[in-house]
Amino acid sequence: MNVSDSEKLSEILESFGFSPIKAANMRWPQFKENLKKCDIILVNTCVVREHAENKALGFIDSLRYLKKVKPGIIIGVCGCMTKSDLKSRFPFVDFFIPPNSPEKLIELLSSPRFACAQRPSPSLMERGMNSPPKAEKKGVRYVTIMHGCDNFCSYCVVPYVRGREVSRPMDEVLAEIKELIEQRATNLTLLGQNVNSYKYGLSILLKKIHLFDICHLTFVIRFLTSHPRDMSDEIIETAAALECVAKDFHLPLQSGDDEILKKMNRGYTVDYYRGRIKKIKELMPEATITTDIIAGFPGETEEQFNNTLDRIREFKFNAVNMAAYSIRPQTAAARMPDHLPENLKAERLRKLIETVNKIAGKNRLDK
């Protein structure tokens, strides 16, 4: 989602005459020197985990020196961190844009304050920010079909910074996908904080996209992130039936213990999750299944953590995103008792990584 948002923001900047500086694969000293060439720097932020927030804060603070060596440079911050009080901490930042609001950047760049910007073509405003760039780009392309979340998992800050679920109209999504296919995009990913609860029906959308595949397998489509509770039989059966849908599923488990899942407010049990895996594997034996796991949730006992390790061994995921629990402001989990000490969370994360690596090694040998 953050990559997709950054692409939209980059398109806006380029429409106003800006060009990106070279930054890929650079070490910090060289990258820092290149930053001095900028007229504008826009920092897109994430607060899903404390580590991501700290990295963003550190990077923003590192830009303070640029205002001294190049007073005319424009520095902006956008994304989820703009919901917090950053203005007093970073007075050198020129503007802040909330998440899901790329049109705010258009308004800013159109104002007399940004005289360095060129005037964009009228088509930018006519097309809106829900259309893909007109320039041809092959490879992986992202299509946001919804944003926000209504689940309020007890550890997750997304509903507070991204807002409640809002689904884009299906005709609008299909028009964007058609345009991307005409640009010869070959790998499309439908995005949403909980893509399974797309208001107009994910299965229906997938079937309509499939109708674009008149030449058969001219493109592959994926969707993420899925919530196990909303991964219906209909969605699984549709994914199995359509050739253009990749047999890849990201299905966050988060914990392998029912009591912890209840405290997380996930809305399913381990046995229900097991049923989703079984259904996918029955229809698509070669399906790739990846997941997310949190180690050290408040009150998690050694036995409950071991239940998670057992589920890792049972389900044999193709890949696992792993993180130690970190407190997120506003969430219910932040107010829970029995938070584990940092050293214990780190130790459990180490054991989790070790278990996942053993399974990955065995999977490679089995193949």
N, C-alpha and C positions, 0 to 999 in steps of 0.2 A: 504493500500500500504506500509506503514512504517513497519507494522508487517511482511508482506511478505518479504520486503527487509532485515529486521533483521534476519529472519529465514535463508535466503540465506547466510548472513554473518556469522551467527552462525555455519552453516554447514561447511563453509570454515575453520573456526577456529578449529572446532572439527576434521576436516580432517588432520590438521597439529598437532594434538596431544593435543590440549587444551581442558580442561573440564570447564563447567560453574560453578561459585560459586553459592551457594544458596542465592537467593535474594527476592523471592516472599513473600509478606505479612510481610516484615520486616519494623520496624521503623528505622528512619534515623540513630540513634546512632549505632544500631547493624549492619545495612547495611554498614555504614562507616567503621566499624571494619573489616567486611568481605572483603571490597575492598583491604585491606592491604595484603590479601592472593593472590591477582591477580598478574600474570605475564604480562597480557595485558588487557587493558580496551578500548573498542571501543564504542564511543558515536554516535548513529544514530540520526540526527537532522531533525527538521521540521520548516518551516518558513511560513506556510499557515496563521497563526494568530500570532499576537504580543505576546500573552500569551505563546504560544508554544515556540517561539524564546527566550523569557526571561527565561523560565524554563531551556532550553538547555544551555543558557549562564551561568546561575547560577550553574548548575551542573558541567559544564566544569571547571568553576572557583574554585569550591569546591575541584577539584582534584589536585590543585596546591600544597597542603600540602603533597600529596603522593610522589611527586618527591623529597621532602626533607627527608621524613622518609624512603623512599625506592627508591633510585636513579635509580635502574635498571629497574623499572617498565616502560612498554611501553604504551603510551596513544595515541589513534588515534581518529579522528573525521571524520565522513562521513555524507552523506546526503545533503540536500538542503542548509544548512548554510555554506557549504564550498565554495559557490560562493561569499561570503562576505570576507572581510579582517580580518581573524582571527589570522593569523600568528604573527602579531605584538602584538595583545592583549593577546595571549596565547603562549608565546615562549616555554613553557614547553611541549607543545603537539608535539609528534614525527612525526606524518604524518597526511595528510588530503586526503580523497578520495571523489571525486565528486559523485553526485547521478547517479544511473543507471550504476555503474561501479564496480560490485563485483570482476571482474577479476583483478582490480588494487590491491585488497587485496591479491590475489593469488601471484601476482608478488612480492609484498613487502615481504610476508612471505617466499618466495622462495629465497630471496636474503641473502647473508652472514651476513647482518646486524642483522637478526633475527635468531641467532644461537640457541636460546632456542626452536625453532619450530622443530618438527619432519618433515621428508620428507613425503608428502602425497602419496597415491597410485596413479599410473598413471591414474586410472579410473576417478579421479576428473577432470583432464584436458580433457580427452576423452569425458566424459559426458557433460562437460560444466556446467555453472551455471543455465541453463534453465531446467535442470532435477531435480526432487524432490530427497530428501535423500533416500538412499536405505533402511535405517532402517524403520521398520513398525511403522506408526503413524496413529492412527484412529482419528475420530472427524473432526473438521473444518480444511480444507486445502485451501491454496490460490494459484491461478494460474494467474500470470500476463500475459495478452494477448496483452497489449499495454502500452506504457507510453508516457508521454508528452501531450501537449494540443495545439490545434490551435485556440481556441476560443477567447482568450484574453479578458475575462470579465474584466471590468475596475478596479475591486477591487482585482484581483487575481494575485499572483506572480508566479504561477505554470509554465506558459510558459517560464518565464525567468530563472527559476532554474532547471526545469525538461526538458526543451527543447520542440521542436515541436513534433507532434504525430508520433510515430513509432510503427507499428503493427508487432507482431511476426508472422511468417509463420504458417498457419493453421495446417500443418502436424506436426510441432514442438509442437504446443499446444496440439494437439490430442494425441501425443506420451506421453507427460507428464501426461495428464489426465488418459490415459490408465494405466500407471504405478501406479498412485495414487489409482485407482480403484482396481488394483491387490494387492495393499498393504492394501485393505479393508477400504480405506477412504470412509466415508459415507456422508460427507457434504463438497461440493466443492464450492468455490466462485471465479468467474472470475473477474479479477481486471483490471482497467484502469482509467485514469483520466477522460476519456469520453468513456466508454466502448461501447456505442451505435454506435460510429463512427469507430468501428473496420474495418479496410480496407477490409478484406476478407468476411465480412458479419457476424454480430452477429447471425442472424437467422439461417444462414447456419451452423455456428459452433454449435449452440444449437441442431440442428437436427442431426448432426453427433455424438455429445456426446450422444444423446438419443439412438443411435444404440448400445452403450456399455451396455445399461440397459436391457440385455436379460432376467434377472430374475425378472424384474419389481420392481421398487422402492427399488433397492439395494443402491441407493445413491440419494441425493438431490443436485441440482445445483442452485446457485444464481449468480447474476452479479451486479456489481456496480463500479463506480458511473455513473448514467445515466444523460444525459443532456436532459431536456424536449423537446428541439427543434429537437433532433435526435431520440426521442422515437417514431419510426414509427409504423404505423398500423401493418406492417409485424412482427415487434419484439413482439408487444403485442399479436397478434394472435398466433404466435409461442409459446410464453410462456404459453398461455391459453391451447393450444392443447397438449403440451408435459407433461406427468405425472411427469417426473423427475425434471421439473423446478418448484422451489418453487414460490408460488404466493405472493412473497414479492417484493416490488418495492421502491427503494430509488430515489425520484424524486425532487431534490432541486428546490424550488420555489424562494427563496432568498428575494423576495418582492411581496406584493399583489397590487402594484400600477404600472400601465403601464408606467408612466413617469419615475419612478425610475428604472424599468426594462430596459428602453431604455438607461438611463444614465449608467446602469450597463453593457450594451452591451450584454444582454442575448439572444437577437434574437427571442423572443416570447412575446406574450401578455398574460394577465391574462385569456382572453377568450380562447386562444389557449391551455393554460395549463389546463383550465377547461375541454376542449375537450379530453385531454389525460386521465384525471381522469375518465371522463364519459366512455370512451372506455374500460379502464381497468375494471371498475366496471360492465359494461354490460356483459363482457365475463367472469369475475371472481368476483362475488358478495362478496366473502369472502376475497378478496385480502387485504393484509396489505400494506399500503402506508405511507412512512415516508418522511421527507423533511428537508431542511436547511433554516433558516431565518436569515437575517442580520438586526439588528436594528440600526437606526441612521446613514444611509448612507449620504454622503455629500449633503446638500440641502434638505433633507427629511423634509417635513412639517408635522404638527400634523395631518392634513387630510390624507396625504399619508400614514403615519404610521397607522392611524385608518383603512385605506383600507386593510392593511396587517392583522390587527387583525380580520377584517371581513372575510377575506379569510381563516384564521385559523378556525373560527367558521363554515364557509361554508363547507370546505373540511374535517374537523374532522380527521386530520391525526392521525395515531396510535402512532407516536413519532415525535418529532421535535428537531433537533440540533439547538441551538440558540446561537448567539454571537453578541456583540456590534461591530460595524464597527471599524476596526483598520487599520491605514495607513500602506500599504506595499510599500516599496521602488520600484521604476521603473514603478509602475502601473499608468494608466491614472487617476484613482480616487485620487491618492495622489496629483495630480496637480490641482484638481478641487477646485473652490471657495466654500465658505459657509460650511466649516467643522463644525460640531456641537460640542459644549462643552462636555467634558467628563461626567459631571454630568447629562446632558440631555440624552446622549447615555445610561448611566447606568439606568436612570429612565425608558426609553423606553424598555430596556432589562428586567427590573423588571416587567413591565406591560405585556410584551410578555410572560414571564415565567408564570405569574399569569393566563393569558388567556389560555395558553396551559394546565396548570394543571387543570383548570376548565373543559376543554373539555375531558381530560383524565379521570377525575373523573366521568363525565357523561357517557363516553363510558363504564366504568366498571359497572355502575348502569344499563345501558341498557342491558348489557349481563347477 
